[in-house]
């Protein structure tokens, strides 16, 4: 498995996932519009950490993590450069959260029920191998979550089987069971899991939870 990972995004999710990859022995470049604002992170993150533009990071990583706000995800892919993403596994942690306030604790999305943000991103970079992952849990539990004896389930989907195998390997390292839900169209069901997760967080102020699939 490749040890060069690009994490696109300068927010908390990007930092958590970048730190997680560093913890597990990867070299990480964080991509952002303004690399200077990540200087403090780079100074404290160690010799395997670096920063650059979206395009520089996309060139660096053999695996790319998209960890930006859903509203700017398409622009981030454009700035990263579809050619730089071609043939690479892109772990898509984004959700299509609209700017409007939640209603009774329920997030509003800018996609409809028969579309998903990941499908839009796949069309924008058709040669990239998108895999939806990390979108259905709070950032505090993305890397090696602790729920006692129970390993939570990360639901993934994407059109490329090899990319999903690569994602599964990473998720296993990060302490997750993985459930492959099929092709990119399944992101229409996986992305709303963020809405469900956030109801408890917004309404009740509880963020110590994750999903687990039970099966016989």
Secondary structure, DSSP 8 states (H G I E B T S, - for coil): ---EEEEE--SHHHHHHHHHHHHTT-EEEEE-S-GGGGHHHHHHH-TTEEEE-HHHHHHH-SEEEE-S-GGGHHHHHHHH-HHHHTTSEEEE----B-SS--BTTB--BSS-TT--HHHHHHHHTTTSEEEE-S-SS-GGGSSS---TT---EEEEB-S-HHHHHHHHHHHHHTT-EEEE--SGGGHHHHTTHHHHHHHIIIII------------
